[in-house]
Amino acid sequence: MGDLLIRNISDALKRDIAAAADRTGRSLSDEAKELLRRGLIAKSDIKPLDEQPAYDVLRAAFGADEGLGDDFSAVLDEIEAERKRDFGRPAMEFE
């Protein structure tokens, strides 16, 4: 994992990040990383993984943009077949 050094941060900005870190219970460094991550997501309109459809997450995991479409299709076919098998199962009973 790499390091990143950011120079010439105003005292006010550092205090704001430190205050946010205190509120969330994170270290100053971890809070800064989270703020950077959120800023990149907001700027690029990328949704966090927990807000993305499973299809998009799987597609990204298999690098569909790199020409792995056949592997991706095979995995989706397996998922769809398993999903269809689940329809025949009796519902679980909870007490």
C-alpha positions in Angstrom: 0.0 0.0 0.0 1.4 3.4 -0.9 1.7 6.6 1.1 0.4 10.0 0.2 1.8 13.3 1.7 -0.3 16.4 1.3 1.5 19.6 2.0 0.3 23.1 2.9 -3.1 22.2 4.4 -4.6 25.1 6.3 -4.9 24.8 10.0 -8.7 25.3 9.7 -9.0 22.3 7.2 -6.9 20.1 9.5 -9.0 21.1 12.5 -12.2 20.2 10.5 -10.8 16.8 9.6 -9.7 16.2 13.2 -13.1 17.1 14.4 -14.7 14.7 11.9 -12.3 12.0 13.0 -13.3 12.6 16.7 -17.0 12.3 15.8 -16.5 9.0 13.9 -13.9 7.5 16.2 -11.3 7.3 13.4 -7.7 8.4 13.3 -6.9 11.6 11.5 -5.3 9.6 8.7 -8.3 7.2 8.4 -10.7 10.1 8.4 -8.8 11.9 5.6 -8.8 8.7 3.5 -12.5 8.3 4.0 -13.1 11.9 3.0 -11.0 11.5 -0.1 -12.8 8.3 -1.0 -16.2 10.0 -0.6 -15.0 13.0 -2.6 -13.9 10.8 -5.5 -17.2 8.9 -5.4 -19.2 12.1 -5.5 -17.1 13.6 -8.3 -17.3 10.5 -10.5 -20.9 9.5 -9.7 -19.7 6.0 -8.7 -22.0 4.4 -6.2 -20.6 2.7 -3.1 -20.7 -1.1 -3.4 -23.6 -1.4 -1.0 -25.7 0.8 -3.3 -24.8 -0.9 -6.6 -26.8 -3.7 -8.2 -25.1 -7.1 -7.9 -24.9 -7.2 -11.7 -22.7 -4.2 -11.7 -20.5 -5.4 -8.8 -19.9 -8.8 -10.5 -19.2 -7.1 -13.9 -16.6 -4.9 -12.3 -15.1 -7.8 -10.4 -14.6 -9.8 -13.6 -13.2 -6.9 -15.5 -15.9 -6.9 -18.2 -14.3 -3.9 -19.7 -11.2 -6.0 -20.4 -12.8 -8.5 -22.6 -13.7 -11.2 -20.1 -17.3 -11.3 -21.3 -17.4 -15.1 -21.7 -16.4 -15.8 -18.1 -18.8 -13.1 -16.9 -21.7 -14.6 -18.9 -20.9 -18.1 -17.6 -21.0 -16.9 -14.0 -24.3 -15.0 -14.5 -25.8 -18.1 -16.1 -24.8 -20.2 -13.1 -26.3 -17.5 -10.8 -29.5 -17.5 -12.8 -29.8 -21.3 -12.8 -29.3 -21.3 -9.0 -31.9 -18.6 -8.5 -34.4 -20.6 -10.5 -33.7 -23.7 -8.5 -34.5 -21.7 -5.3 -38.1 -21.1 -6.5 -39.0 -24.7 -6.0 -37.8 -24.9 -2.4 -40.4 -24.7 0.4 -40.3 -21.6 2.4 -38.5 -21.8 5.7 -40.7 -21.7 8.8 -39.6 -19.4 11.6 -40.9 -19.7 15.2 
